[in-house]
């Protein structure tokens, strides 16, 4: 089984690309969504997050005060670093367990915004980078999250640049609104499937 990562800057369209792969029958692990679930349910993570931000960072229903966490980690890089050291290793282990369940698949996909930034690319065999022009990415996130251009740019500043991600990836998907998306996904799907068959002998 080939372990494939999909990454790209915020607003590049990773989720859309992953949906196409899912339609093709490929299992997809969404690292960002799983991180949210683990933060809400994993007792060890909850304990560590409370130690970092205070016991009242979770409400009575066990929901994390995301706005409070975001305001702290964006202003204090050392707190962000500690937070990441709680969450990312847990997601890494969770992804490994998940991948083992699909060991009979030709390949599986792990979708993560911070694939290179967290070093989780090291657990993967191939990387796909989804790319789009900066202004288009900003416009997509403003519409999706009902936020401001400045807030989106702040989030972009905490990620690797598009150029860095492209240079470190094996496959590139251009999601610029004019290059056919499905055709690009199908081409990569065929290459990965062929590679898996070769490895299986």
N, C-alpha and C positions, 0 to 999 in steps of 0.2 A: 504493500500500500504506500502510495506517495502522499506525503503531508505537504499541503499547499497553503500558503498564506496569502490573503488579500488585504492590501492596505492602500492608503492614499490620503491626501489632505482632506480636512473637513470640507464637506460639500462636493466632494469629487464624484460621489455616486456609488460608493462601495456596496451599499445595501441593495441597490437596483441590480447591480451586476451579480451579486450573490443570489438574488431571486431567480435569475436566469439559470444559473448553475443548479439551483434546487429543482427547477422545472425539468432539467436534464437528468435528475435523479441523484445528484451529488449531495452527500451530507455536508451541512454548513454549521460551523460553531461560531456564534457571535460573541466574541470576547467581552465587548462593552456591555451587552445585555446580561451576560452571565455574571460579570463583576457586580452589577446592580443587585442581582438576586443573591449572590454570596454575601454582600454587605448587609443585606436585609435578613439573612437566615443563618449564616455561619456564626456559631457562638464565639469561636475563637477570634474571628475578625471583629465582631461587634464589641467584644471586650477591649481589643486593642484600639479600635476607633474611639471608644469612650475615654480611654486613657489619654488619647491624643487631643481630643476636642472637648472633653467633659461629658459627664453622664447624661446631661440633658440634650445632647446632640441628637438623640433618638426620642421621639414623642411617645405618648402612652400606648400608641398602637404599634410601636416598634419601627416607625418610619424615620429614616434619616433626614435631618434638616440639610438638604442639598445646597440651598442658597448660602447658609452659614458656612458650610464646609468650603464651598467655592470661593467665598469672599476671603476666607483665611488662606487657602492654598495659593490663590493667585497673588496675594500680597506678601506671603512668607514662603520663599522657595525651599527653605529647610524643612518646613512642615509638609510641603508637597512631597518632598523626597521621602520623609518618614511614612506618609500616607501611601505612597506608591510601593514602599517596601512591605507594607501590610497586604495590599490588594494584589499586586502583580504576581508574586510567587503563588498565591492561592489560585489565581486564574490559570497560571501555568500548569499546576498539578491537576486542576479540574479538566483542562483541555486534554492532557495526557490520558486521563481516565476515559474521557469521551471518545477519543480517537481509537482506543483499544476496542470499543464496542463496534466499531466499523472496520475492523481489520480485514474483512472480506471484500471491501470496496476497492476499486482501482485506485481511487484517490479521494481524500477528504479535504475540506477547506476550513481554515480558521480565519475569520474576519476580525481584524483589529486595527483601530486607528493608529495606535502607538506600537506597532509591531517592531520596528527597528529601535525606537526609543527605549523600549523595555527589555530589549535583547531576546524577545521571544521568537524572533526570526531564526535563532540558533536551533530551535526544536523542529524546524521545517526544512523540507527538501527543495521546494521551489517557491518563489514569491511573485505574485501578480500585483502590479501597481496600477491603480485607477487614477487617471489624471484628467484635469479640466482647467481651463483658463481661470486665473485668480478672480477676476470680476464676476464670472459666472458662478464660481463656488460661493463667493460672498453673498450674491443675490439669492442663491438657493437656500443658504442657512438663515438669512434674514426672513425669508418667507416661511421656512419650516419651523424655526424656533421663535419667531416674532421678536427678534432682537435687533441690535444696531450693528452697523458696519464696523464700528470701533470695537465692540465686544467680540465680533467674529475675528477681527485682525489680532486681537489679544490671544485668542485661542490658537490661531495659526502660528503665532510667534513661539508657542510652546511645542510645536511639532517640527520634525525635520522638514527641510524645504522640498518642494516637488522634485527639483533637480537631484538632490541627494537620494530620494526614494527611487527615482527612475534608474539612476546609476547602479543602485544596489539590488535591483529586481531582475527577474528572468523574463517576465512578460509584461508588456505595457498595454493597457486598454485606454483609448482616448474617448472620454465621455463628454464631448464638447457640443453635443446637440446636433452635429451635422454628420459625423462619422458613424456609420451603422454599428450599433452596439451588439446586437445579437450575432452578427457575422463574426465579430472579433472574439466573442465568447466561444462560439462554435469552433473556431480555428484552434484556440487554446485547449478546449475540451478534447478535440481530436488528437492533439500533440500529447497531452497528458495521458490519455487513454492508451495511445500507442506505446508510450514510454512504460506505462505500467505493465502492458502485455509483454514487452521485451524483458522486463525485469522478472516476470513470472516464468519466463522461458517457454 
